[in-house]
Amino acid sequence: MTIFLKNKHTLQIDEFFLKCCIGKNGITRYKREGDFKTPKGIFKIGHLYYRKDRLKCPKTHLKCIKITKNQGWCDDVNFPKKYNKLIRANNLIKHEKLFRKDHKYDLLIPIKYNFKKPKIGHGSCIFIHLTKNYKSTAGCVALKKKDFIIMLKLIKKNTRIKII
């Protein structure tokens, strides 16, 4: 199964069309850390991360991982072995905090862009996550919670996302 980003406002899964938002500066084939662009290509997706203190584990075929207070996703170019990976958060390594006050990461799925052997500075922390207002992201794809829940019921662990 493939999730298609049809344009900067529409995600298609089978016959379902879901409203979404993407990076503030559009889509690019040449992603760089901090450029506010969504990477172009076909990518595998990761596990579902969720906030157990805010919602119960949704029905999905994906492996579900509870987000804890000490989890982060490394975006620090000075730590190549940890770059674009889930880490135990600390003050020495720059990271995207997963346990947030807002609700953007109550549900999130990493997009496996620059993932297996990450190229430092070519972009990290690219997720499918939640939005309340469809404001542009820093490079992620964001959906409203009700649409995210629909997506979770449709996708499988071998699902890919095609961003064109």
Steps between C-alpha positions, in 0.01 A plus 500: 500500500615852424393830653512772231561864575296625204581865559598714798149470646384144417607154614340206316469151648299269275176690431542726805614860448622665822585866547859557615778756517871475417821698537477879490734517196340220297647175369860440397727226369795675674397509867726676753472519878281796598385595147127459584455277193335159470722242326392366162506125435356165604572404860417222743327599823596414857310393808218699659608707802219616727438684828344243734420772756278678243339220301471125484693306241310528170405202286776451243717235336812699595709423806404754770757668725409715800667842503684566825630825648862421419461419129634721226587476131856615429542788254851591618754498215779476761392147599517296178438161669174626653386730214139438392445230762287458811714589803480538873470878526774696673629857499819417309332382179264723299175313441131523426318431824222242454321558833360847425260736675305553179323207335697478171681182603218326687512271194796486263653270242857556381540521123815302423669780307882514539458209736714189449840669456412864569696770320578764759322830431267353235194513725362321804184466708265466203173372643132458426348674803196694619384854427209705628510780241686378188781753549814411306751268667880494519497222235259241640157395374223586749135391526209567733454231765181352348676456163814358665281236671341410161848472347615270783217257427594482131879474500725202570861472616621465138313814387703765320437870454552656158571873509509653151 
